Amino acid sequence: MSVPNGPATRTERPIGAGEITSKLPENSVYLDMVRLQSLAYGTVLMLITGWILYVGKDVFVPVFFGAVVAYVIVGLAQALLRIPYPGRALSLRVRYTLSVLVIVLAVLGIAFLVITNKENLLAIAPQYQESLLVAIQKFAVFLRIETEPTWATLRQDILAQINIQRLVGSMVASVSSIIVGVIVVLLYATFLLLERRSFAQKLGNISRDASSIARIRSITNDINRRIGSYLALKTFLSLFLGAISWAIMAFVGLEFSAFLALLIAFLNYIPYIGSFVGVLFPVIMTIIQFQDLSLTLSIFLMLTLVQFLIGNFLDPFVMGKSLNLSPFAILVSLAIWSELWGVPGAFLAVPITAVLAIVLSEFSGTRPVAVLLSKDGSL
């Protein structure tokens, strides 16, 4: 007679060392140490990257500007496609050729403008020096500073040492070096456009994982679309701003209006500060040339009004959410890149920050940073 088996009893198995080790990551102290270690590694990597960018700015700046010019050329080619006739009838090669021709003609026009104004600017510089001294004297009398015994000493020791002719000469020399740099940038842009034809094939051979390749393609397409759209539209708005500013300055008879309008168009690429500096130069020129307070005030108000209308109404309407960057993030990036690369860094701050935000948004660990960089939190 068989005895029925009783209820099965569960024997407790001792926990092995391997299972104890597997539960360690759940410890909050351990996770905090991992996060702190990652933060330290990230900080060190960021500092090393910043140092490399600062030391190698003579190499990196032309390359980045070459990429910007390439984006503008691609944007112009795509803009030609939107024209019903004859844009849609043109082949891709013809549209790219026309876009490159526009950029080259623009560079040649800038060089011609600088060269033709160089001799006139140097010849008239001593006269401007005297006009500047007279304007400062009138301003001193207006503020009743001329009666102070130290004013004559200040004027002799400081103002008399200002040699505008030599100052203008150094500025023109720096502009000439900029033109040489522009030629180098155009060479980089040309080779980048040639490289663009085989980029898709190279991208497909980076990895055997189809999902990884698709993700990289998505990131690069997003960067190309948003940065290309931003640069093309910003170029159009800058040219429009420069044309209106030139019309205002030429109407009142301000000398070197074309050069000042060109300067305003370039400075429009620099957020916030560019608008202020773009108005400042024509105002100083008006003071030196006319020494008329009412005319100077009129120039200041008209140029400021144009900057305000384009910056606050036309710019948001045309640009839309092409970059989706926070104004505070733009201001901080402007300070950082200006410190690293000077004036070129100020021009490149917005595109570089936009690329960083797009790349950071694709990874879970850095996505919160991209959210903070965005304008409304949506990516």
C-alpha positions in Angstrom: 0.0 0.0 0.0 1.5 3.2 -1.2 1.6 6.2 1.1 0.3 9.3 -0.7 2.8 12.0 -1.1 2.4 15.0 1.1 2.4 18.6 -0.1 5.6 19.5 -1.8 7.8 21.6 0.3 9.9 24.4 -1.2 13.5 24.3 -0.2 15.1 27.7 0.2 18.2 27.9 -1.9 21.0 30.2 -0.6 21.6 33.3 -2.7 24.8 33.1 -4.6 27.5 35.7 -4.8 26.6 36.4 -8.5 23.0 37.3 -7.6 24.2 39.7 -4.9 26.4 41.4 -7.4 23.6 41.7 -9.9 21.5 43.6 -7.4 24.2 46.2 -6.6 23.3 48.6 -9.4 19.9 49.1 -7.7 21.6 50.7 -4.9 21.0 54.4 -4.9 24.5 55.2 -3.6 26.0 53.2 -6.5 23.8 55.0 -9.0 24.8 58.4 -7.6 28.4 57.5 -7.9 27.9 56.4 -11.5 26.1 59.7 -12.3 28.9 61.7 -10.6 31.5 59.8 -12.5 29.7 60.4 -15.8 29.4 64.1 -15.0 33.1 64.4 -14.3 34.0 62.6 -17.5 31.6 64.8 -19.5 33.1 68.0 -17.9 36.6 66.9 -18.7 35.7 66.0 -22.2 33.9 69.4 -22.7 37.0 71.3 -21.4 39.3 69.4 -23.7 37.0 70.0 -26.6 36.9 73.7 -25.8 40.7 73.9 -25.6 41.1 72.1 -28.9 38.6 74.5 -30.6 40.4 77.5 -29.1 43.8 76.4 -30.1 42.8 75.3 -33.6 40.5 78.2 -34.4 42.6 79.2 -37.4 41.8 75.7 -38.9 38.3 75.2 -37.7 36.8 78.7 -38.5 37.4 78.5 -42.3 36.1 74.9 -42.4 32.9 75.9 -40.5 32.4 79.0 -42.7 32.9 76.8 -45.7 30.1 74.5 -44.5 27.9 77.6 -44.0 28.5 78.8 -47.5 27.8 75.3 -48.8 24.5 75.4 -47.0 23.6 78.8 -48.5 24.4 77.5 -52.0 22.2 74.4 -51.5 19.5 76.7 -50.0 19.7 79.0 -53.1 19.5 76.0 -55.4 16.4 74.7 -53.6 14.9 78.2 -53.6 15.3 78.3 -57.4 13.3 75.1 -57.6 10.3 76.9 -55.9 10.2 79.5 -58.7 7.5 78.3 -61.2 9.3 79.5 -64.3 12.1 79.0 -65.2 13.3 77.5 -61.9 11.5 74.2 -62.3 12.7 73.8 -65.8 16.4 74.1 -64.8 18.4 70.9 -64.1 20.0 70.4 -60.7 23.5 71.1 -62.1 22.3 74.4 -63.6 20.7 75.5 -60.3 23.9 74.7 -58.4 25.9 76.5 -61.0 23.7 79.6 -60.7 23.9 79.5 -56.9 27.7 79.3 -57.0 27.8 82.2 -59.5 25.7 84.3 -57.2 28.0 83.7 -54.3 31.2 84.4 -56.4 29.7 87.6 -57.8 28.8 88.7 -54.3 32.3 88.1 -53.1 33.8 90.0 -56.1 31.3 92.8 -55.5 32.4 93.1 -51.9 36.1 93.1 -52.9 35.5 95.7 -55.5 33.6 97.9 -53.0 36.5 97.7 -50.5 39.1 98.4 -53.1 37.3 101.4 -54.7 36.6 103.0 -51.3 40.1 102.4 -49.9 41.9 105.4 -51.4 38.9 107.7 -50.7 38.8 106.6 -47.1 42.5 107.1 -46.5 42.5 110.5 -48.3 39.6 111.8 -46.3 40.6 110.4 -42.9 42.5 113.5 -41.7 39.5 115.6 -42.4 37.4 113.2 -40.4 39.9 113.4 -37.6 39.4 117.2 -37.4 35.6 116.8 -37.6 35.6 114.2 -34.8 37.6 116.6 -32.6 35.2 119.5 -33.4 32.2 117.2 -32.6 33.7 116.2 -29.3 34.4 119.9 -28.4 30.8 120.8 -29.2 29.6 117.9 -27.0 31.9 119.1 -24.2 30.5 122.6 -24.5 27.0 121.2 -24.4 27.8 119.4 -21.2 29.8 122.3 -19.9 32.9 120.2 -19.5 35.0 122.7 -21.5 35.2 124.9 -18.4 36.9 122.2 -16.4 40.7 122.7 -16.2 41.4 119.1 -17.0 39.5 119.1 -20.3 42.3 120.7 -22.4 44.7 118.3 -21.0 42.5 115.4 -21.8 42.0 116.6 -25.3 45.7 117.1 -25.8 46.8 113.8 -24.3 44.1 111.5 -25.6 42.2 113.0 -28.6 45.3 114.4 -30.2 46.9 111.0 -30.2 44.1 109.5 -32.3 45.3 109.1 -35.9 42.3 108.1 -37.9 44.3 107.7 -41.1 46.5 105.1 -39.5 43.4 103.5 -37.8 41.6 103.3 -41.1 44.7 101.9 -42.8 44.9 99.1 -40.4 41.2 98.4 -40.8 41.5 98.2 -44.5 44.5 95.9 -44.2 42.4 93.6 -41.9 39.6 93.7 -44.5 42.1 92.7 -47.2 43.2 89.7 -45.0 39.5 88.9 -44.6 39.1 88.7 -48.4 42.0 86.2 -48.5 40.2 84.2 -45.9 37.0 84.3 -47.9 38.8 82.8 -50.9 39.9 79.9 -48.6 36.3 79.5 -47.3 35.1 79.3 -50.9 37.6 76.5 -51.6 36.3 74.6 -48.6 32.7 75.1 -49.7 33.5 73.9 -53.2 35.1 70.7 -52.0 32.2 70.1 -49.5 29.7 70.4 -52.4 31.8 67.9 -54.4 31.9 65.6 -51.3 28.1 65.9 -51.0 27.6 63.7 -54.0 29.2 60.6 -52.4 28.1 61.3 -48.8 25.1 59.1 -49.0 27.2 56.2 -50.2 29.8 56.7 -47.5 27.0 56.9 -44.9 25.6 53.6 -46.0 29.0 51.9 -45.4 29.5 53.3 -41.9 27.8 50.4 -40.2 26.2 47.0 -41.0 23.3 47.8 -38.7 20.4 49.2 -40.9 18.7 50.9 -37.9 21.9 52.8 -37.0 22.3 54.0 -40.6 18.7 55.1 -40.7 19.1 57.0 -37.5 22.2 58.8 -38.7 20.4 59.6 -42.0 17.5 61.1 -40.0 19.9 63.2 -38.0 21.8 64.5 -41.0 18.7 65.2 -43.0 17.2 67.1 -40.0 20.4 69.2 -39.7 20.5 69.9 -43.4 16.9 70.9 -43.6 16.9 73.2 -40.6 20.3 74.8 -40.9 19.9 75.2 -44.7 16.5 76.8 -44.3 17.8 79.1 -41.5 20.9 80.3 -43.4 19.1 80.8 -46.7 16.3 82.9 -45.1 18.7 84.8 -42.9 20.7 85.7 -46.0 17.6 87.0 -47.8 16.6 89.1 -44.7 20.2 90.4 -44.3 20.3 91.5 -47.9 16.8 93.1 -47.6 17.9 94.9 -44.4 21.1 96.1 -46.1 19.2 97.4 -49.1 16.8 99.5 -47.0 19.6 100.8 -44.8 21.5 101.8 -47.9 18.5 103.7 -49.3 18.1 105.7 -46.0 21.8 106.6 -45.8 22.1 107.4 -49.5 19.0 109.6 -49.2 20.6 111.9 -46.6 23.9 111.9 -48.5 26.0 109.8 -46.0 29.4 108.9 -47.5 30.4 105.3 -47.9 26.7 104.3 -47.6 27.2 101.1 -49.7 30.0 99.9 -47.4 28.0 100.7 -44.3 25.0 98.9 -45.7 27.2 95.8 -46.4 28.4 96.0 -42.8 24.8 96.1 -41.5 23.9 93.1 -43.7 26.8 91.0 -42.3 26.2 92.1 -38.7 22.6 90.9 -39.0 23.9 87.3 -38.7 24.9 88.1 -35.1 21.9 87.9 -32.8 21.0 90.9 -30.7 24.4 92.6 -30.6 24.6 92.8 -34.4 21.6 95.0 -34.7 23.0 97.5 -32.1 26.5 97.6 -33.8 24.9 97.9 -37.2 23.2 101.1 -36.2 26.2 102.4 -34.3 28.6 102.7 -37.2 26.3 104.9 -39.4 25.5 107.1 -36.5 29.2 107.7 -35.8 29.7 108.4 -39.5 26.9 110.9 -39.4 28.4 112.7 -36.4 31.8 113.0 -38.1 30.5 114.0 -41.5 27.6 116.4 -40.7 28.1 117.4 -37.0 24.3 117.9 -36.9 22.4 116.6 -33.9 19.0 116.6 -35.5 20.3 114.7 -38.6 22.2 112.2 -36.4 19.1 111.6 -34.4 17.0 111.1 -37.6 19.5 108.5 -38.9 19.5 106.7 -35.6 15.7 106.6 -35.4 15.2 105.5 -39.0 17.8 102.7 -38.9 16.6 101.6 -35.5 13.0 101.5 -36.8 14.0 99.3 -39.7 16.0 97.0 -37.5 13.0 96.7 -35.1 10.4 96.0 -37.8 12.5 93.4 -39.6 13.8 91.8 -36.3 10.4 91.6 -34.6 7.9 91.1 -37.4 9.4 90.1 -40.7 12.1 87.8 -39.2 9.8 85.7 -37.1 7.2 85.5 -39.9 9.8 84.3 -42.5 12.0 82.2 -40.2 9.1 80.6 -38.2 10.5 77.7 -36.0 13.3 76.8 -38.3 15.8 76.4 -35.4 13.6 76.3 -32.3 16.3 77.8 -30.0 15.7 79.6 -26.7 16.7 83.3 -26.8 18.7 82.7 -23.6 20.5 79.7 -25.1 21.3 81.9 -28.2 22.7 84.6 -25.9 24.9 82.1 -23.9 26.1 80.4 -27.1 27.0 83.9 -28.5 29.1 84.6 -25.4 30.8 81.2 -25.5 31.6 81.1 -29.2 32.7 84.7 -29.2 35.1 83.9 -26.4 36.5 80.9 -28.3 36.7 82.3 -31.9 36.1 86.1 -31.6 34.0 87.8 -34.2 33.8 84.6 -36.4 32.4 82.7 -33.4 29.6 85.3 -33.1 28.6 84.7 -36.7 28.7 80.9 -36.2 27.1 80.7 -32.8 23.5 80.1 -33.8 24.1 77.4 -36.5 26.6 75.5 -34.3 24.2 75.6 -31.3 21.3 74.4 -33.5 23.4 71.4 -34.7 24.3 70.5 -31.1 20.6 70.7 -30.1 19.6 68.4 -32.9 22.3 65.8 -32.1 21.7 65.9 -28.3 18.0 65.4 -28.8 18.6 61.9 -30.4 20.2 60.4 -27.2 18.2 59.7 -24.0 21.1 60.8 -21.8 21.5 64.2 -23.4 17.9 64.9 -24.5 17.2 67.0 -21.4 19.9 69.4 -22.5 18.3 69.7 -25.9 15.0 70.4 -24.3 16.6 73.2 -22.3 18.1 74.6 -25.4 14.8 74.6 -27.3 12.5 77.6 -27.4 9.2 75.8 -26.3 10.4 72.4 -25.0 9.2 70.6 -28.1 11.8 68.7 -30.3 
